[in-house]
Amino acid sequence: MLKVWGRPYSSNVIPVIWTVNELGLKYDLMLAGGSFGKLDTDQYAEINPNRMIPAIQDGEFALWESLSIIRYLSEEYGKGTLLPSDPQSKAIADQWMEWSASKAFGPVIYLFFATVRTKPAERDEAKISKLRDEAHEALIILDKHLSNQTYVCGNEFTMGDIPLGCVAYRYFNINVKRPKLPNVEAWYQRLSERPAYRKHVMRHFGENPEQWAALEKASASEGKI
Ligand SMILES: N[C@@H](CCC(=O)N[C@@H](CS)C(=O)NCC(=O)O)C(=O)O
């Protein structure tokens, strides 16, 4: 059985869990990282020498780096669905996955840390506004791209939507005022109609560090300790 190593509240693990569920694969979630530990064990170093999550084991084959895992799973189990069949569409899906990591993920995850993961009394409003603006500036590019198509790679949902779909959920659910992004918002609404997105990405993450920690702790019931 496919094994996914990680924790259900980790920003790099969520896209992998979403992918596996879009593909309808059976898998064991092997809880690791954060309060679940295990990353410092010799056994885990064999799977991922960086001692980070996510990682997968598909039989004897082990793989780490979330984007590489999404590409592998799409290629192995999602040809013609998550993995577009023509090379140019595949390259476009790939391009937006890379763009998600290089441009969109950073400001949104730092915004998340500056808000949800920081006690209200310690929050730096100037920093929060700056990160919100950086995230918005990046997402304007996606908004323009989505002005004449349903998904990032044309009119079908593909692997190209996955990392960005996870970034979008965080961005739209952090408690900050945001300028409008009509096309990104419409695409996010379409994603939220997908059962696997609703279940694995649209997780309530709380509004402060205590709530977040409690939710993460409760997610222990979703995997193997
Ligand atoms: N580029 C890597 C980044 C992996 C990464 O930063 N993982 C974080 C969690 S999001 C981690 O392992 N942190 C240690 C921990 O969770 O204990 C990927 O996309 O897989």
The ligand as an SDF file (V2000), in Angstrom:
LIG
                    3D

 20 19  0  0  0  0  0  0  0  0999 V2000
   10.5450   21.7650   -0.6740 N   0  0  0  0  0  0  0  0  0  0  0  0
   10.0390   20.7960    0.2670 C   0  0  0  0  0  0  0  0  0  0  0  0
    9.7990   21.5120    1.5890 C   0  0  0  0  0  0  0  0  0  0  0  0
    9.4860   20.5250    2.6980 C   0  0  0  0  0  0  0  0  0  0  0  0
    9.2380   21.2410    4.0150 C   0  0  0  0  0  0  0  0  0  0  0  0
    9.6260   22.4120    4.2280 O   0  0  0  0  0  0  0  0  0  0  0  0
    8.6000   20.5200    4.9440 N   0  0  0  0  0  0  0  0  0  0  0  0
    8.3390   21.0390    6.2560 C   0  0  0  0  0  0  0  0  0  0  0  0
    6.8420   20.9790    6.5720 C   0  0  0  0  0  0  0  0  0  0  0  0
    5.8870   21.9910    5.4980 S   0  0  0  0  0  0  0  0  0  0  0  0
    9.0020   20.1470    7.2980 C   0  0  0  0  0  0  0  0  0  0  0  0
    9.3800   19.0120    7.0240 O   0  0  0  0  0  0  0  0  0  0  0  0
    9.1350   20.6870    8.5160 N   0  0  0  0  0  0  0  0  0  0  0  0
    9.5510   19.9220    9.6370 C   0  0  0  0  0  0  0  0  0  0  0  0
    8.3680   19.3890   10.4210 C   0  0  0  0  0  0  0  0  0  0  0  0
    7.2230   19.4800    9.9550 O   0  0  0  0  0  0  0  0  0  0  0  0
    8.6000   18.8590   11.5210 O   0  0  0  0  0  0  0  0  0  0  0  0
    8.7620   20.1480   -0.2930 C   0  0  0  0  0  0  0  0  0  0  0  0
    8.0540   20.8190   -1.0580 O   0  0  0  0  0  0  0  0  0  0  0  0
    8.4990   18.9730    0.0010 O   0  0  0  0  0  0  0  0  0  0  0  0
  1  2  1  0
  2  3  1  0
  2 18  1  0
  3  4  1  0
  4  5  1  0
  5  6  2  0
  5  7  1  0
  7  8  1  0
  8  9  1  0
  8 11  1  0
  9 10  1  0
 11 12  2  0
 11 13  1  0
 13 14  1  0
 14 15  1  0
 15 16  2  0
 15 17  1  0
 18 19  2  0
 18 20  1  0
M  END
$$$$
